[in-house]
Amino acid sequence: MDVAQWLRNLNLGEYEALFRDNHIDGSVLSALTNEDLKDLGIASVGHRHKLLEAIVALRPKSGPQHPAADQVAPTAERRQLTCNQN
């Protein structure tokens, strides 16, 4: 995968050198988390969310999920409720 082109398609080409300098290629892109993006120096919350959403879209629909998926769309906890009928 051409990460530079992917970034340009997201209108985030300003991060091309940053990704290249940190050896982020297609093999590690899908494992990036919000913390990783912060560590890279991407200060913009909006840009981090845009990147995380695009990363999640790259992943196959089935298979293991990476931490970034939880940071983009939190899931609600489901609990069984019972009704006491006294």
NORTA-V691663 format. One record per residue. N is the residue number from 1. SS is DSSP state (a for helix, b for strand, c for the rest). Layout:
BEGIN
n->N ss->SS
n->N ss->SS
END
This chain:
BEGIN
n->1 ss->c
n->2 ss->c
n->3 ss->a
n->4 ss->a
n->5 ss->a
n->6 ss->a
n->7 ss->a
n->8 ss->a
n->9 ss->a
n->10 ss->c
n->11 ss->c
n->12 ss->c
n->13 ss->a
n->14 ss->a
n->15 ss->a
n->16 ss->a
n->17 ss->a
n->18 ss->a
n->19 ss->a
n->20 ss->a
n->21 ss->a
n->22 ss->c
n->23 ss->c
n->24 ss->c
n->25 ss->c
n->26 ss->a
n->27 ss->a
n->28 ss->a
n->29 ss->a
n->30 ss->c
n->31 ss->c
n->32 ss->c
n->33 ss->c
n->34 ss->a
n->35 ss->a
n->36 ss->a
n->37 ss->a
n->38 ss->a
n->39 ss->a
n->40 ss->a
n->41 ss->c
n->42 ss->c
n->43 ss->c
n->44 ss->c
n->45 ss->a
n->46 ss->a
n->47 ss->a
n->48 ss->a
n->49 ss->a
n->50 ss->a
n->51 ss->a
n->52 ss->a
n->53 ss->a
n->54 ss->a
n->55 ss->a
n->56 ss->a
n->57 ss->a
n->58 ss->a
n->59 ss->c
n->60 ss->c
n->61 ss->c
n->62 ss->c
n->63 ss->c
n->64 ss->c
n->65 ss->c
n->66 ss->c
n->67 ss->a
n->68 ss->a
n->69 ss->a
n->70 ss->a
n->71 ss->a
n->72 ss->a
n->73 ss->c
n->74 ss->c
n->75 ss->c
n->76 ss->c
n->77 ss->c
n->78 ss->c
n->79 ss->c
n->80 ss->c
n->81 ss->c
n->82 ss->c
n->83 ss->c
n->84 ss->c
n->85 ss->c
n->86 ss->c
END
